[in-house]
Structures are given as structure tokens and as C-alpha cells.
Amino acid sequence: MRIFFMLITLFFLTSCATLLKGYFSELEVYGDTGKLEVLDEHNLPLDIEQITYEVKVKAFQDSLNNYLVKRDTIGIKSIRLRSDRDYLLTLKYANEEKRIMAYKKIGFWWAFFDLLSGGLPIFIDAYTGAWNYYDPVILKQQQ
């Protein structure tokens, strides 16, 4: 019986996002950037992780109405940021420089699960910023 009460107390006093996701979120950068350098507002470089996906693209239809499928790879750059604040970032790529503002946004499902678990976890996740995420950045394609 004690274990049951301990589990119920643990459920109502913990926050979902802080435990399951942690304090960091990924900012994904899409586009043909080649070599990308990301600087924060203090001009300090940030670590970038390269993620590569292989995708199938329907290229065209031949004379027999068969689709010819082409395989292609998409490279996505991922930047790990502490999710409790907004960031002013400078992206340097392909002889261009772009300044962007990465605004934190509340993840609906994290807030929903916090509300289901009694309400106290809302304050923990809001304070730590664990339920926040960032929209991806889409850079123009090189031609």
C-alpha cells in the first residue's frame, strides 16, 4: 500500500517534460547550406550535428506510366539549445550571413500531460523551460 501512495505522489509531484525530454531542444536548419557556422548573440560558436535522411522522390513517369523513383539524401543540421529562453543567432553559410531569432514555443502535449498530472508539474516545466521547442529554420536553396 505504501508503494501505491509513493507512486501516486511521485506522479503528481513530477513534471513530464523535465523528466522525459530534459532541458534542451533541437533547432533544425533545413536547406543546402554546405558548411554552416552558427554563432550566438555573444559571437560564440555553437556545436552543430549533421543528420542525413535518405528519401525516395518520384522523379517522373515514363511512357508505360511507371513512376521512376529516385533516391536522394537530405542533410539537416541540428543545433542543441537550452529551451528556457529565446536566442538571437547568426548563421554563416555559402558566403552569406543571416541573423535569425529563435523563439521558444510551448509544446501543447507536455502542458496537457502536466495538467493531467495535477497541475503542480506545470510550474516546474514552465520554470525550467523543458516543455518548449523551436520552429525549424529553412534557408534558401543554392542555385
C-alpha positions in Angstrom: 0.0 0.0 0.0 2.9 2.4 0.8 4.3 1.8 -2.7 1.0 2.7 -4.2 0.9 6.0 -2.3 4.5 6.7 -3.2 3.8 6.2 -6.9 0.7 8.4 -6.8 2.7 11.1 -5.0 5.5 10.8 -7.5 3.1 11.1 -10.4 1.5 14.3 -9.0 4.8 15.9 -8.0 6.9 15.3 -11.0 6.8 17.0 -14.4 6.6 15.1 -17.6 8.8 17.2 -19.9 11.6 17.8 -17.3 12.0 14.0 -16.7 11.4 12.7 -20.2 12.8 15.4 -22.5 15.3 17.3 -20.4 16.3 21.0 -20.6 17.4 21.1 -24.2 15.7 21.3 -27.6 17.0 20.9 -31.1 16.8 23.8 -33.6 16.8 22.2 -37.1 18.2 24.0 -40.1 17.0 22.9 -43.5 18.5 23.9 -46.8 21.6 23.4 -48.8 24.0 25.3 -46.6 27.2 23.5 -47.3 29.5 24.5 -44.4 27.4 26.1 -41.8 28.7 28.1 -38.8 26.3 29.2 -36.1 27.1 32.0 -33.6 25.1 33.0 -30.6 24.4 36.7 -29.5 27.9 36.9 -28.0 29.6 35.6 -31.2 30.5 32.3 -29.7 30.2 29.3 -32.0 27.6 26.6 -31.3 28.0 22.9 -31.9 26.2 21.6 -35.0 25.2 18.0 -35.6 24.6 16.7 -39.2 21.6 14.5 -39.7 21.2 12.7 -43.0 18.0 11.1 -44.2 17.6 9.0 -47.3 14.3 9.7 -49.1 12.5 8.4 -52.2 11.4 11.0 -54.7 9.1 10.2 -57.6 11.1 11.7 -60.4 8.9 11.3 -63.4 6.6 9.0 -65.3 7.9 7.0 -68.3 5.9 6.1 -71.4 4.5 3.0 -69.8 3.0 5.0 -66.9 5.6 3.7 -64.5 7.0 6.1 -61.9 10.7 6.1 -61.8 11.8 6.5 -58.2 15.0 8.4 -57.4 16.7 8.1 -54.1 18.1 11.3 -52.6 19.6 12.3 -49.3 18.5 15.3 -47.3 21.0 16.9 -44.9 19.6 18.6 -41.8 21.8 20.5 -39.4 20.7 20.3 -35.8 21.7 22.8 -33.1 21.2 21.9 -29.4 19.9 24.8 -27.4 18.7 25.2 -23.8 15.0 25.6 -24.2 14.3 28.1 -21.4 14.9 31.3 -23.5 14.9 32.9 -26.9 18.1 33.1 -29.0 19.5 35.6 -31.5 21.6 33.5 -33.8 23.9 34.3 -36.7 24.1 31.7 -39.5 27.1 31.9 -41.8 26.9 29.7 -44.9 27.7 29.9 -48.6 29.3 33.4 -48.4 26.1 34.7 -46.8 25.2 35.7 -43.2 21.7 35.6 -41.8 20.6 36.7 -38.4 17.6 34.9 -37.0 15.6 35.0 -33.8 14.7 31.5 -32.4 11.6 32.0 -30.2 10.7 29.3 -27.7 7.2 27.8 -28.1 5.2 25.8 -25.6 4.7 22.1 -26.6 1.0 21.5 -26.2 1.2 17.9 -25.3 3.7 18.5 -22.5 1.4 21.1 -21.0 -1.6 18.8 -21.4 0.1 15.9 -19.6 1.3 18.3 -16.8 -2.3 19.4 -16.4 -3.5 15.8 -16.2 -1.0 15.0 -13.5 -2.4 17.6 -11.1 -1.2 21.0 -12.1 2.0 21.3 -10.0 4.2 20.0 -12.8 3.1 23.0 -14.9 5.1 25.3 -12.6 8.2 23.0 -12.8 8.2 22.7 -16.6 7.4 26.4 -17.1 10.3 27.4 -14.8 12.8 25.0 -16.4 11.5 25.6 -19.9 11.5 21.9 -20.5 8.2 21.9 -22.4 9.5 24.4 -25.0 10.6 23.8 -28.5 11.9 25.8 -31.5 10.5 26.0 -35.0 12.9 24.8 -37.8 14.8 27.3 -39.9 14.5 27.0 -43.6 17.3 28.6 -45.6 17.1 29.3 -49.3 18.5 26.7 -51.7 21.7 27.4 -53.6 21.3 27.6 -57.3 
